[in-house]
Amino acid sequence: MTQELRPTPSLDAPDTVRLSLQDWLTESVYPNRKLIIPAIVIPENTGMSNITLLFDCVLDDQETMPMVARLQAQGDKLAFPEYNLPMQYAAMEALGKISGLQLPQLVAQEPSGEILGTPFYIMQRCDGRIPPDMPPYHMDGWLLDASPADRKALWNSAISMIATLHAQDPTAAPLAEFVQQYNFPKSLDEQLRYWEHYMAWGLEGARNEACEQALAWLRQHQPEEQCLRLCWGDSRMANVIFDPTKNEIAALLDWEMLCMGDPLQDIAWWIFMDEVFSHGIGIPRLEGFPDIDTSAQLWSTLSGHKYDKLHYYRVYAGMRISLILARMSLATDGSMVEDSFASQYTLKVMSEKN
């Protein structure tokens, strides 16, 4: 999968946006202080569902604060039918109160869209390194130079933090109020209905037979959920900032796919996203990363949850990423709408013995 198959929302009048952010931050967050934003940078791979801006806030000509803004993208061919930026902000706010979870430090949000024409929120920028996903980190990037021992440590530190998330009771503080207040899929059945709708919406009349087969299989083999936890939804290496000086997590990113369900789905997504962008595209995994069973066992030990339905949730992961890639492809050359390496790999996983 090449970079050209990953469309990025555009930003009109970036200098106007810079000045508007500068004025808003001065009035809303840092009153009575001189604040200047010298420039803004739009990084590559900013995604389809939001626009990421990188900038420095210079306060009183002395203090420089690196920041990140996430703007809700507008227009056609976006990744998701609905996008609730304030919900993501509230989720990170709640999760940031949990000991052992590393989330970006939030600064402020503007949910009305009145300032920039679209909702946005601002975070402090974390120092660290993110494994690339375009091209995959098994092919390119700083992990190629890491030792097998360091790769294993990075992988396991992320699984440990995912397990910390899954140990939290969503009916107790600090998650209960967030879960009650916001509307998002809160069971496997609601999730499957969401993805059935997504397929009809996202493919715009086209058909992906592999995804249809996977969805039918998921319905036929739908298990009873063993427990309900708040799930990250997009738990993958490219959504983790790793501390630049040690094999630990600086922050977990991107909560746009959060849901409630069996937390096993997060570790299955973590595993599947790694395997589909290695085995699924015909390249070997980097030495040092633990295998499927070892990863699931570690997560189970740390979280206290079972992983006997891992096969089911790997298929579920494959169906979802196949549909997302199909939607992304629809916005560019259409090459992965009806079939793709991900949908074929999903069928391969589906055919494995449970």
N, C-alpha and C positions, 0 to 999 in steps of 0.2 A: 504494500500500500504506500503510495507516494504522497508527498506533501500536498500536491495539487488536488488530491481527493479530499482535503480537509479545508472547507471554506471557512473564512473568518469574517465576522461582521465588520463592516466599515464604520469609521467615525468621521462624521462631517465636521468641518470647522474645528480642528483640534485646538487652535489657539483660543478660540472663543470658549471652548470647554475649560481650558486651563484657567482663564480669567474668572469664569463663573465658579469653578471649584475654589479658587483662591479667595473670592469674596465670601462664598458660603462658609468655608472653614473659619475665616476671620470672624464672621458674625455669629456662627452657631457653636463653634468648638473652642476657639482661642480669642475671645473678645479682649479688647484693650491690649492686644499684642500686634506687633508688626509681622505680617506673614507674607511670604513670597513663594510662589511656585515657579522656579526658573524655566522648567520645561517638563513636558510629559512624553513618555515613551509608550508605544503600543507594541508589546512583544509579539513575536510570531507565535503561532499555535494558540492564540487566545481563545479559540473555541467558537462554537456556533450559537450557544445560548447566552453568552454574555461577552462584554468587551472588557478586557483588563487594561488598566492604565498604571504605569509605574511613574512615580514622581517623588521629588524631595520637597518637604516643607521647610523653609528656612525661617526660623523665628527670631525676631529682634536682631537680625544680622549675625547671630551667634550659634544658635542651636539648629542642627539639621536633623530632620526626622524622615527617614525613608518610609514611603507609604505605597499602598496599592489600592486602587479603586476598582470595584466591579460594577459595571453598568449593564442593565438589562438591555439586550439587543432587541431591535425592532425590525420588522420586515418579513419577507417571505422565506420559506425553506429553512426555518430555524429547526433546532434539534428536537424540541418538545412542544406539544400542543399548548401547554400552559407552563408558566414560569413565575414562581413566587419568590422574588428576591427578599422581601421582608421576612418570609418564613425561614429562609436560609440564615439570615442574620440572627433571628430569634433562636434557631437551633444551635448556632455556634455560641451564642451568648449563654445558653443553658449548659451546653457541653463543656464550655470553658470553666465551669465551676466544679467540675469533677476532678478530683485528685488523680494524677496519673495519665490524664489525657492532655495532649498538647494541641491547642488550637491557636490560630492567629489572634493577636491582640486586636480587638475591635476598637475603632475610633468613633464612628458615627454612621448613621444611615439617613437617607432622604427618600422615603417611600412614595411620595406623591408624584414625582416626575416633574414638578414645577421648575426646578432649577436647571436641569439639563435636558428636559423633555422625556426623560425615562428614569425610573427608580435607580438608585445606586447606594452602595455602602463603601466605607473606607476602613482599611485595616493597616496596622503597622507592618512593614515589610520584614519578613524573617530572613536572617542569613542562613544559607544552606544550599544544598544541591538537590535537584530533582532529576530522577532518571528519565531520559527522553522516551517518548512514545512514538514519535514520527521523525526518523525511523526508530524502531524498537530498540530498547537498551541492550538486547542481545546482539545487536548489529553495530551500534554506534554509541558514543558517549563515554562518560567518565567511569562507568562500571566495567568497561573493558580493561581498564588499567588497575582495577581493584583486585586484591588477592581473593582466592576462593574462601578463605576464612573470613575476610571482611564482608564478602557478599552474603555468606551465611548469617553473619551477625546482623547485618542490615535487614535482611529478610525476617529473621526471628524477632528483632526488635519491633518491627511493624506488626507482626502477628500478635505479639504480646500486647501492644496498644489496642489492637482490634478486640482482643479478648477482654481488655479492661472496659471498653465500651459495652460489650455484651454482658458484662457482669452487673450492669446497672438496672435497677428496677424502674420501668417506665411509669409506674403508678406512684412513685415517691419523688420527693424533691431531689435534684433540681429539674427533672424531666417531666413530671406529671403535668404541670401547668402548660408547658409547651405542647405536649401531646394532646391535651384536651382542647387547646385553643385553635390549633391549625388543622386544616383538612388535607389529608394525604392518605395513600393506601395504608390500611392498618390491619391487614390480614393477607394471607396468600391468595385467597379468593378475590379480594379487591385488587391485588396486584395483577393477577392473571386477566381480570376484566380490563384493567388499564392497558395492558399490552395487546389485548385483542382490539381495543379501540385504537391504540397506537399504530398497529399494522394497517388498519383501514385508513386512518388519517395520514400516516407517514408515507405510504407507498402511492397514494393518490390514484388508486385504480389499478396499479400494477400488481402482480402476484409474485410472491417468493414461496415456491412450493416447499422448500426445506423448512422455512419458518412456520408454514402452515402445518407441516408434519410434526414439528417440535411442539407447537402449541397444542395440537390434538393429543400428542403423547403426554404432555404435562397435565392436561385435564384428565386423561384416562388414568394416570398414575398418581394423581394429586394426593399427597399424604395429609394426615391430620397434623397440624402444627404442634410440635412438642412443647413449645413455649413461645411467647411473644416478647420481642425486644425491639428497641429502636435500632434500625440497621442503617449503616452508612450509605449503602446503595451503590457507590462507585469506589469501592475499596480496591485500589490498584497502586502499583509502585509509582506511576507517574503523578499520583495525587498525594505524594508524601514528600515533604522537605526534610532531608536528612542533615543533621548537624555536620558542618564541614570539617570538624576536628575529631569527631568520634562517631562510632557506629550507633547513634541514637537518633530519635525522632525530634525534629524541631517543630513540625506542625503537620496536621492532617488537613487536606484541602478539599473543596468542592463537595457540597452537601445537597446538590440539586436533585439527586435521586433517592433521598432518604425515604424510608418507609418503616412500617412495623411488620414484623414477621419472624419466622424462625431465623435466628442469627446465623445459622449455618450458611445461609445464602451469601453472606458477606465473605466468608472464607472461601466458598465455592467460586465467587466472582474473582477474588484475588488469585486463586489457582488457575481458573480458566483464562483470565486475561493474560497471564504469563505464558500459558501453554499455547494459546491460539496465535500469539505473536512470536512464537518460536517454532514449535512443531507444526503449527497450523500454516505457516508460510515456508516450511521446509528448511529451517535453520536450527542448529543445535542450541540448547540452553547453555548459558554460561556455567562453568564449573563452580560448584559451591552452593548454589541455590538448592535447598532441600526438595525432595520429591513430594508428590501429592499426599501420600499417606503420612509421611513424617510431618508435613505441615499441618494436616488436619488433626493428627494426634497431639501436636503441641498446642494448637488452639483449644482442643477439647480439654486437655489437662489444665490449661490456664483459665478457661472460661467456665468449666464445669458442665458444658453442654455436650450432647451426643453428636456424632457425625455419621450415623448409620445411613442417612439420606443424602450423603454427599453426591452420589451419582445423579440423583434427581436434580439437585441444585446446580450441578455443573451443566446439565442440559438447559436448565432455566437461564443460567448465565449466557450460554451460547445463543439461545433464542433472542435474548435481549440485545446483546452486542451486534448480532446479525441484523436486527431491525434498525438499530441506530446507524450502523454503517450503510445500510440501504438508504436511509433517509439522507445521510450526508452525501452519498453518491448521487442522489436525485438532484441535489443542488449543484452538481458539477457535470460529470460526464455520463452518469447513469450506469456505470459498469458493474456496480454491485447491488443494483436494485432487485433483480430477479434471482441472482445467485452470487456467491462470494466465497472466498477462502474460509470465512468465519461460519457461514451457513453449512458448508460442506464438512467442516471440522465438527460442528455441532451434531450433524448426523452420525459422524464417526463415533463421537462420545456416546450418543444415544444408543448405538448398536452394541456398546460394551456390556458385558454382564454386570448386573448390579451387585 
